[in-house]
Amino acid sequence: SSEVTQDPAVSVALGQTVRITCQGDSLRSYYASWYQQKPGQAPVLVIYGKNNRPSGFPDRFSGSSSGNTASLTITGAQAEDEADYYCNSRDSSGNHVVFGGGTKLTVL
Amino acid sequence: QVQLQESGPGLVKPSETLSLTCTVSGGSLSSFYWSWIRQPPGKGLEWIGYIYYNGSTNYSPSLKSRVTLSVDTSKNKFSLKLSSVTAADTAMYYCARGPSGSSGEEYFQHWGQGTLVTVSS
């Protein structure tokens, strides 16, 4: 079992805003990073640190954190954003890396 | 641009040892951590462990008894050995650079394309 948890599935209407969350005690001390994974592809880093995007990634993706919850927000979701999204951080001991179980995003 | 490429057998028999290598191009292993992450078919990502370029390691508690990571800086490669495999070890195995980041940050920016390893007799 993971020490950071995600909702299994979320849906959003095309062009609307969606928030995907990641919860865990370690998130009070560590930032979550976020990855997008499309079928048959390796994960791609979307957000890291406080709210940093790798160069070339759309600015409709943003990250935030409050207490034990980290969030990935997509403002104006596009059809190509339909994918699985994973958060990653440290476990509650701070000694090991953990991934959330993933959230399947459907764009309607 | 850093690129990673996994290689190794795609089929391993139960109870045997799974061995994979990750070749890094476009950059040096030095001063970075290097990880293995796996994903069983239809399931989520699981961190296996990481190795620093100097050879220090950190393993997932759930796999620690069966995992060995090693690094060869002269060849710009690092490797994974997972012993006593069962069908539950069938997964896509990814190598990645990281975790990277300053204090409080943990992220993996560079990933290999992954290699599927099936455990079956």
Contacts between the chains, C-beta under 8 A, distances in Angstrom:
chain1	res1	chain2	res2	distance
A	2	B	44	7.7
A	29	B	104	6.7
A	30	B	104	5.3
A	30	B	105	7.5
A	30	B	106	6.1
A	31	B	101	7.9
A	31	B	104	5.5
A	31	B	105	5.3
A	31	B	106	7.4
A	33	B	101	7.9
A	33	B	105	7.3
A	33	B	106	6.1
A	33	B	107	3.7
A	33	B	108	7.4
A	35	B	45	7.7
A	35	B	108	7.6
A	42	B	94	6.0
A	42	B	111	4.5
A	42	B	112	6.8
A	42	B	113	5.5
A	42	B	114	5.4
A	43	B	45	6.7
A	43	B	94	7.5
A	43	B	108	7.7
A	43	B	111	6.0
A	44	B	111	7.6
A	45	B	107	5.9
A	45	B	108	6.5
A	45	B	109	4.9
A	48	B	101	6.5
A	48	B	105	6.2
A	48	B	107	3.8
A	48	B	109	7.5
A	49	B	101	6.4
A	49	B	102	7.6
A	49	B	104	7.9
A	49	B	105	4.7
A	49	B	107	7.4
A	54	B	109	6.3
A	86	B	44	6.6
A	86	B	45	5.5
A	88	B	45	7.6
A	88	B	47	7.7
A	88	B	106	6.2
A	88	B	107	7.1
A	88	B	108	7.2
A	89	B	106	5.7
A	90	B	106	5.9
A	95	B	58	7.3
A	96	B	47	7.3
A	96	B	58	6.8
A	96	B	60	6.2
A	96	B	61	6.4
A	97	B	35	7.3
A	97	B	47	4.3
A	97	B	50	7.1
A	97	B	58	8.0
A	97	B	60	7.8
A	97	B	99	5.8
A	97	B	106	6.2
A	98	B	47	6.6
A	99	B	37	7.6
A	99	B	44	6.3
A	99	B	45	4.2
A	99	B	46	6.7
A	99	B	47	6.1
A	100	B	44	7.4
A	101	B	44	4.8
A	102	B	44	4.4
A	102	B	45	7.2
